[in-house]
Amino acid sequence: MQEIFILRHGHAEEQGQNESKTDFDRKLTEEGKVKINKLGLFFNSLEEEIDLVLSSPYLRAKETAEIFVSYLEPKPDLKIVDFLSCGSSSKEIVKGLMPYSSLKRILLVGHIPDLELFLGKLIGAEQIGLKKGSLAKVTLDNSIEFSGELVWLVTSKLIKKFKLKDKLAVSDKK
């Protein structure tokens, strides 16, 4: 059985804002960084493990992945892959994941609508909405057919309800 975690990148600059000249170069905002830090803390409290993190090459996704990985123990490898770039189809994502089918727990960091459509495909739905910084866990019944069950989906709004502030002050130095 394989577990796929799906993480939409955090809040990012608007295109053309500050140094971001293109969509590819958009950075996370301070709000985006804070929310991904809190998500990382929350995930760490679940005592889940991840074997490999695959991220879109877009800057906001890479930053999201780097922040999130900083909370994981043991630290998984982080690999930047083109098949999670903006505009990827579910078919391209499935094909891109094939070389990693032997791994038990993989985190994908990317964009919408690509990840929303892929998540929907995994669980037999049309599309599942993912707010910025949302994280979903899917257990695959069969990694060859890429069909599975949504175990949970958390949003930054839900994370706010948890008392993580004390730990975040210490962890902000990451």
PyRosetta script that sets phi, psi and omega in degrees:
from pyrosetta import init, pose_from_sequence

init()
pose = pose_from_sequence("MQEIFILRHGHAEEQGQNESKTDFDRKLTEEGKVKINKLGLFFNSLEEEIDLVLSSPYLRAKETAEIFVSYLEPKPDLKIVDFLSCGSSSKEIVKGLMPYSSLKRILLVGHIPDLELFLGKLIGAEQIGLKKGSLAKVTLDNSIEFSGELVWLVTSKLIKKFKLKDKLAVSDKK")
pose.set_psi(1, 137.8)
pose.set_omega(1, -179.1)
pose.set_phi(2, -117.0)
pose.set_psi(2, 146.2)
pose.set_omega(2, 176.2)
pose.set_phi(3, -114.6)
pose.set_psi(3, 131.6)
pose.set_omega(3, 176.9)
pose.set_phi(4, -115.9)
pose.set_psi(4, 125.8)
pose.set_omega(4, 173.9)
pose.set_phi(5, -104.1)
pose.set_psi(5, 135.3)
pose.set_omega(5, -177.3)
pose.set_phi(6, -122.7)
pose.set_psi(6, 121.0)
pose.set_omega(6, -176.7)
pose.set_phi(7, -123.8)
pose.set_psi(7, 119.7)
pose.set_omega(7, 172.7)
pose.set_phi(8, -81.5)
pose.set_psi(8, 139.0)
pose.set_omega(8, -179.7)
pose.set_phi(9, -55.4)
pose.set_psi(9, 159.8)
pose.set_omega(9, 178.7)
pose.set_phi(10, -76.4)
pose.set_psi(10, 179.8)
pose.set_omega(10, 178.6)
pose.set_phi(11, -57.5)
pose.set_psi(11, 133.2)
pose.set_omega(11, -177.2)
pose.set_phi(12, -124.7)
pose.set_psi(12, 163.2)
pose.set_omega(12, 176.0)
pose.set_phi(13, -58.8)
pose.set_psi(13, 153.4)
pose.set_omega(13, 172.0)
pose.set_phi(14, -72.5)
pose.set_psi(14, 151.3)
pose.set_omega(14, -179.9)
pose.set_phi(15, -60.5)
pose.set_psi(15, 132.6)
pose.set_omega(15, -178.9)
pose.set_phi(16, 88.8)
pose.set_psi(16, -10.1)
pose.set_omega(16, 179.6)
pose.set_phi(17, -79.3)
pose.set_psi(17, 138.3)
pose.set_omega(17, -180.0)
pose.set_phi(18, 53.2)
pose.set_psi(18, -125.6)
pose.set_omega(18, -175.1)
pose.set_phi(19, -87.9)
pose.set_psi(19, -8.2)
pose.set_omega(19, -175.0)
pose.set_phi(20, -79.0)
pose.set_psi(20, 105.1)
pose.set_omega(20, -179.2)
pose.set_phi(21, -88.0)
pose.set_psi(21, -27.2)
pose.set_omega(21, -178.7)
pose.set_phi(22, -129.6)
pose.set_psi(22, 169.2)
pose.set_omega(22, 176.9)
pose.set_phi(23, -61.0)
pose.set_psi(23, -36.8)
pose.set_omega(23, -179.0)
pose.set_phi(24, -60.9)
pose.set_psi(24, -33.4)
pose.set_omega(24, -173.0)
pose.set_phi(25, -94.4)
pose.set_psi(25, 5.6)
pose.set_omega(25, -178.0)
pose.set_phi(26, -66.9)
pose.set_psi(26, 126.4)
pose.set_omega(26, -179.7)
pose.set_phi(27, -91.1)
pose.set_psi(27, 162.2)
pose.set_omega(27, 170.9)
pose.set_phi(28, -67.9)
pose.set_psi(28, 144.7)
pose.set_omega(28, 172.4)
pose.set_phi(29, -79.8)
pose.set_psi(29, 170.7)
pose.set_omega(29, 175.7)
pose.set_phi(30, -59.8)
pose.set_psi(30, -41.5)
pose.set_omega(30, 176.7)
pose.set_phi(31, -59.1)
pose.set_psi(31, -43.3)
pose.set_omega(31, 178.9)
pose.set_phi(32, -61.0)
pose.set_psi(32, -42.8)
pose.set_omega(32, 179.1)
pose.set_phi(33, -63.5)
pose.set_psi(33, -44.7)
pose.set_omega(33, -179.8)
pose.set_phi(34, -60.9)
pose.set_psi(34, -44.8)
pose.set_omega(34, -178.2)
pose.set_phi(35, -66.4)
pose.set_psi(35, -37.1)
pose.set_omega(35, 178.3)
pose.set_phi(36, -71.2)
pose.set_psi(36, -36.5)
pose.set_omega(36, 174.0)
pose.set_phi(37, -58.5)
pose.set_psi(37, -46.4)
pose.set_omega(37, 179.8)
pose.set_phi(38, -64.3)
pose.set_psi(38, -38.7)
pose.set_omega(38, 177.8)
pose.set_phi(39, -64.1)
pose.set_psi(39, -41.4)
pose.set_omega(39, 177.4)
pose.set_phi(40, -61.4)
pose.set_psi(40, -42.5)
pose.set_omega(40, 176.6)
pose.set_phi(41, -61.8)
pose.set_psi(41, -45.7)
pose.set_omega(41, 179.8)
pose.set_phi(42, -60.9)
pose.set_psi(42, -48.3)
pose.set_omega(42, -178.9)
pose.set_phi(43, -60.0)
pose.set_psi(43, -41.8)
pose.set_omega(43, 178.8)
pose.set_phi(44, -59.9)
pose.set_psi(44, -36.0)
pose.set_omega(44, 180.0)
pose.set_phi(45, -68.8)
pose.set_psi(45, -19.8)
pose.set_omega(45, 178.5)
pose.set_phi(46, -79.2)
pose.set_psi(46, -12.7)
pose.set_omega(46, -179.2)
pose.set_phi(47, 58.7)
pose.set_psi(47, 36.1)
pose.set_omega(47, 173.1)
pose.set_phi(48, -84.2)
pose.set_psi(48, 158.4)
pose.set_omega(48, 174.8)
pose.set_phi(49, -124.7)
pose.set_psi(49, 151.3)
pose.set_omega(49, 177.5)
pose.set_phi(50, -128.7)
pose.set_psi(50, 134.5)
pose.set_omega(50, -179.0)
pose.set_phi(51, -86.1)
pose.set_psi(51, -33.3)
pose.set_omega(51, -176.7)
pose.set_phi(52, -153.6)
pose.set_psi(52, 141.1)
pose.set_omega(52, 174.7)
pose.set_phi(53, -112.8)
pose.set_psi(53, 126.7)
pose.set_omega(53, 176.5)
pose.set_phi(54, -113.9)
pose.set_psi(54, 127.8)
pose.set_omega(54, -176.2)
pose.set_phi(55, -127.1)
pose.set_psi(55, 149.5)
pose.set_omega(55, 168.8)
pose.set_phi(56, -60.1)
pose.set_psi(56, 150.9)
pose.set_omega(56, 176.8)
pose.set_phi(57, -76.4)
pose.set_psi(57, -8.7)
pose.set_omega(57, 179.4)
pose.set_phi(58, -64.8)
pose.set_psi(58, 140.0)
pose.set_omega(58, -171.7)
pose.set_phi(59, -55.1)
pose.set_psi(59, -44.9)
pose.set_omega(59, -177.6)
pose.set_phi(60, -63.3)
pose.set_psi(60, -34.2)
pose.set_omega(60, 177.5)
pose.set_phi(61, -73.0)
pose.set_psi(61, -42.9)
pose.set_omega(61, 178.3)
pose.set_phi(62, -61.2)
pose.set_psi(62, -43.5)
pose.set_omega(62, 178.7)
pose.set_phi(63, -63.1)
pose.set_psi(63, -42.2)
pose.set_omega(63, 177.5)
pose.set_phi(64, -58.7)
pose.set_psi(64, -48.0)
pose.set_omega(64, -179.1)
pose.set_phi(65, -62.1)
pose.set_psi(65, -44.0)
pose.set_omega(65, -178.3)
pose.set_phi(66, -63.1)
pose.set_psi(66, -44.3)
pose.set_omega(66, 178.8)
pose.set_phi(67, -63.3)
pose.set_psi(67, -48.3)
pose.set_omega(67, -177.4)
pose.set_phi(68, -61.1)
pose.set_psi(68, -45.9)
pose.set_omega(68, -179.3)
pose.set_phi(69, -61.8)
pose.set_psi(69, -29.4)
pose.set_omega(69, -178.7)
pose.set_phi(70, -61.7)
pose.set_psi(70, -18.4)
pose.set_omega(70, 179.7)
pose.set_phi(71, -94.5)
pose.set_psi(71, -9.3)
pose.set_omega(71, -172.8)
pose.set_phi(72, -87.9)
pose.set_psi(72, 139.0)
pose.set_omega(72, 174.0)
pose.set_phi(73, -136.8)
pose.set_psi(73, 124.4)
pose.set_omega(73, -4.4)
pose.set_phi(74, -70.3)
pose.set_psi(74, 156.2)
pose.set_omega(74, -178.4)
pose.set_phi(75, -73.8)
pose.set_psi(75, 121.9)
pose.set_omega(75, 175.2)
pose.set_phi(76, -82.0)
pose.set_psi(76, 162.8)
pose.set_omega(76, 172.1)
pose.set_phi(77, -68.9)
pose.set_psi(77, 147.8)
pose.set_omega(77, 175.5)
pose.set_phi(78, -114.8)
pose.set_psi(78, 122.4)
pose.set_omega(78, -178.2)
pose.set_phi(79, -122.7)
pose.set_psi(79, 132.0)
pose.set_omega(79, 177.9)
pose.set_phi(80, -90.7)
pose.set_psi(80, 126.6)
pose.set_omega(80, -175.6)
pose.set_phi(81, -131.1)
pose.set_psi(81, 139.4)
pose.set_omega(81, -179.0)
pose.set_phi(82, -69.9)
pose.set_psi(82, -25.5)
pose.set_omega(82, -176.1)
pose.set_phi(83, -70.6)
pose.set_psi(83, -3.9)
pose.set_omega(83, 173.2)
pose.set_phi(84, -106.6)
pose.set_psi(84, 10.6)
pose.set_omega(84, 176.5)
pose.set_phi(85, -63.1)
pose.set_psi(85, 161.2)
pose.set_omega(85, 176.2)
pose.set_phi(86, -56.6)
pose.set_psi(86, 134.8)
pose.set_omega(86, 177.1)
pose.set_phi(87, 91.9)
pose.set_psi(87, 7.4)
pose.set_omega(87, 179.2)
pose.set_phi(88, -74.8)
pose.set_psi(88, 140.7)
pose.set_omega(88, 177.4)
pose.set_phi(89, -86.1)
pose.set_psi(89, 162.2)
pose.set_omega(89, 175.6)
pose.set_phi(90, -58.9)
pose.set_psi(90, -37.1)
pose.set_omega(90, 179.3)
pose.set_phi(91, -62.4)
pose.set_psi(91, -42.0)
pose.set_omega(91, 178.3)
pose.set_phi(92, -66.1)
pose.set_psi(92, -38.4)
pose.set_omega(92, 179.0)
pose.set_phi(93, -66.1)
pose.set_psi(93, -45.6)
pose.set_omega(93, 178.6)
pose.set_phi(94, -59.4)
pose.set_psi(94, -46.5)
pose.set_omega(94, 179.7)
pose.set_phi(95, -61.4)
pose.set_psi(95, -42.0)
pose.set_omega(95, 179.6)
pose.set_phi(96, -65.7)
pose.set_psi(96, -29.0)
pose.set_omega(96, -179.6)
pose.set_phi(97, -80.9)
pose.set_psi(97, -17.4)
pose.set_omega(97, -175.8)
pose.set_phi(98, -52.3)
pose.set_psi(98, -43.5)
pose.set_omega(98, 180.0)
pose.set_phi(99, -64.0)
pose.set_psi(99, -13.8)
pose.set_omega(99, -177.2)
pose.set_phi(100, -106.9)
pose.set_psi(100, 14.4)
pose.set_omega(100, -174.8)
pose.set_phi(101, -64.9)
pose.set_psi(101, -17.5)
pose.set_omega(101, 179.4)
pose.set_phi(102, -82.5)
pose.set_psi(102, -13.5)
pose.set_omega(102, 179.4)
pose.set_phi(103, -80.6)
pose.set_psi(103, 145.5)
pose.set_omega(103, -176.7)
pose.set_phi(104, -84.3)
pose.set_psi(104, -34.2)
pose.set_omega(104, -173.7)
pose.set_phi(105, -137.0)
pose.set_psi(105, 115.4)
pose.set_omega(105, -177.6)
pose.set_phi(106, -125.1)
pose.set_psi(106, 136.2)
pose.set_omega(106, 174.6)
pose.set_phi(107, -106.6)
pose.set_psi(107, 129.0)
pose.set_omega(107, 175.5)
pose.set_phi(108, -108.0)
pose.set_psi(108, 130.9)
pose.set_omega(108, 178.4)
pose.set_phi(109, -120.6)
pose.set_psi(109, 121.6)
pose.set_omega(109, -176.7)
pose.set_phi(110, -163.4)
pose.set_psi(110, -142.1)
pose.set_omega(110, -164.8)
pose.set_phi(111, -130.0)
pose.set_psi(111, 166.4)
pose.set_omega(111, 171.0)
pose.set_phi(112, -102.0)
pose.set_psi(112, 154.9)
pose.set_omega(112, 3.2)
pose.set_phi(113, -83.0)
pose.set_psi(113, -1.6)
pose.set_omega(113, -174.3)
pose.set_phi(114, -53.0)
pose.set_psi(114, -52.8)
pose.set_omega(114, -177.6)
pose.set_phi(115, -70.3)
pose.set_psi(115, -31.9)
pose.set_omega(115, 177.3)
pose.set_phi(116, -64.6)
pose.set_psi(116, -42.8)
pose.set_omega(116, 179.4)
pose.set_phi(117, -69.1)
pose.set_psi(117, -40.6)
pose.set_omega(117, 179.0)
pose.set_phi(118, -64.5)
pose.set_psi(118, -44.9)
pose.set_omega(118, 177.4)
pose.set_phi(119, -59.7)
pose.set_psi(119, -44.7)
pose.set_omega(119, 176.9)
pose.set_phi(120, -58.2)
pose.set_psi(120, -45.0)
pose.set_omega(120, 179.2)
pose.set_phi(121, -59.7)
pose.set_psi(121, -41.6)
pose.set_omega(121, -178.2)
pose.set_phi(122, -61.0)
pose.set_psi(122, -35.8)
pose.set_omega(122, -173.7)
pose.set_phi(123, -109.4)
pose.set_psi(123, 10.1)
pose.set_omega(123, 175.5)
pose.set_phi(124, 78.8)
pose.set_psi(124, 28.6)
pose.set_omega(124, 177.6)
pose.set_phi(125, -117.0)
pose.set_psi(125, 168.9)
pose.set_omega(125, 178.4)
pose.set_phi(126, -68.9)
pose.set_psi(126, -53.5)
pose.set_omega(126, -176.3)
pose.set_phi(127, -164.6)
pose.set_psi(127, 141.5)
pose.set_omega(127, 178.3)
pose.set_phi(128, -116.2)
pose.set_psi(128, 123.9)
pose.set_omega(128, -178.1)
pose.set_phi(129, -66.1)
pose.set_psi(129, 134.6)
pose.set_omega(129, 176.7)
pose.set_phi(130, -126.5)
pose.set_psi(130, 112.2)
pose.set_omega(130, 174.3)
pose.set_phi(131, -70.2)
pose.set_psi(131, 163.1)
pose.set_omega(131, 177.4)
pose.set_phi(132, -58.5)
pose.set_psi(132, 131.8)
pose.set_omega(132, 179.8)
pose.set_phi(133, 77.7)
pose.set_psi(133, 14.0)
pose.set_omega(133, 176.9)
pose.set_phi(134, -81.3)
pose.set_psi(134, 148.3)
pose.set_omega(134, -179.3)
pose.set_phi(135, -132.3)
pose.set_psi(135, 129.3)
pose.set_omega(135, 179.3)
pose.set_phi(136, -121.3)
pose.set_psi(136, 150.4)
pose.set_omega(136, 174.3)
pose.set_phi(137, -121.2)
pose.set_psi(137, 128.9)
pose.set_omega(137, 178.9)
pose.set_phi(138, -125.2)
pose.set_psi(138, 133.4)
pose.set_omega(138, 172.7)
pose.set_phi(139, -99.9)
pose.set_psi(139, 123.2)
pose.set_omega(139, -179.5)
pose.set_phi(140, -85.2)
pose.set_psi(140, 131.9)
pose.set_omega(140, 175.1)
pose.set_phi(141, -75.2)
pose.set_psi(141, -37.0)
pose.set_omega(141, -174.9)
pose.set_phi(142, -148.7)
pose.set_psi(142, 107.7)
pose.set_omega(142, -175.4)
pose.set_phi(143, -68.4)
pose.set_psi(143, -17.1)
pose.set_omega(143, 177.5)
pose.set_phi(144, -74.5)
pose.set_psi(144, -41.9)
pose.set_omega(144, -179.5)
pose.set_phi(145, -89.5)
pose.set_psi(145, -10.2)
pose.set_omega(145, -177.9)
pose.set_phi(146, 50.5)
pose.set_psi(146, 57.1)
pose.set_omega(146, 173.1)
pose.set_phi(147, -125.7)
pose.set_psi(147, 142.1)
pose.set_omega(147, -176.5)
pose.set_phi(148, -163.5)
pose.set_psi(148, -160.6)
pose.set_omega(148, -174.6)
pose.set_phi(149, -128.3)
pose.set_psi(149, 134.2)
pose.set_omega(149, 174.9)
pose.set_phi(150, -72.7)
pose.set_psi(150, 118.4)
pose.set_omega(150, -179.1)
pose.set_phi(151, -87.2)
pose.set_psi(151, -46.3)
pose.set_omega(151, 175.2)
pose.set_phi(152, -160.6)
pose.set_psi(152, 162.6)
pose.set_omega(152, 177.2)
pose.set_phi(153, -143.7)
pose.set_psi(153, 122.2)
pose.set_omega(153, 179.1)
pose.set_phi(154, -118.8)
pose.set_psi(154, 146.4)
pose.set_omega(154, 177.7)
pose.set_phi(155, -119.3)
pose.set_psi(155, 165.5)
pose.set_omega(155, 178.7)
pose.set_phi(156, -63.6)
pose.set_psi(156, -29.2)
pose.set_omega(156, 177.8)
pose.set_phi(157, -64.2)
pose.set_psi(157, -40.3)
pose.set_omega(157, 177.5)
pose.set_phi(158, -69.2)
pose.set_psi(158, -40.5)
pose.set_omega(158, -179.0)
pose.set_phi(159, -60.5)
pose.set_psi(159, -34.5)
pose.set_omega(159, 178.6)
pose.set_phi(160, -55.1)
pose.set_psi(160, -31.4)
pose.set_omega(160, -175.5)
pose.set_phi(161, -73.8)
pose.set_psi(161, -15.8)
pose.set_omega(161, 178.9)
pose.set_phi(162, -88.2)
pose.set_psi(162, 147.8)
pose.set_omega(162, -178.1)
pose.set_phi(163, -86.6)
pose.set_psi(163, 82.9)
pose.set_omega(163, -178.1)
pose.set_phi(164, -110.5)
pose.set_psi(164, -0.1)
pose.set_omega(164, -173.0)
pose.set_phi(165, -59.6)
pose.set_psi(165, -43.3)
pose.set_omega(165, -177.8)
pose.set_phi(166, -60.6)
pose.set_psi(166, -44.9)
pose.set_omega(166, -179.0)
pose.set_phi(167, -70.4)
pose.set_psi(167, -33.6)
pose.set_omega(167, -177.2)
pose.set_phi(168, -65.8)
pose.set_psi(168, -38.3)
pose.set_omega(168, 179.8)
pose.set_phi(169, -57.8)
pose.set_psi(169, -39.4)
pose.set_omega(169, 178.3)
pose.set_phi(170, -74.5)
pose.set_psi(170, -37.2)
pose.set_omega(170, -174.0)
pose.set_phi(171, -83.9)
pose.set_psi(171, -12.5)
pose.set_omega(171, -178.5)
pose.set_phi(172, -59.6)
pose.set_psi(172, -18.7)
pose.set_omega(172, -176.9)
pose.set_phi(173, -77.0)
pose.set_psi(173, -3.9)
pose.set_omega(173, -178.8)
pose.set_phi(174, -70.3)
pose.dump_pdb("model.pdb")
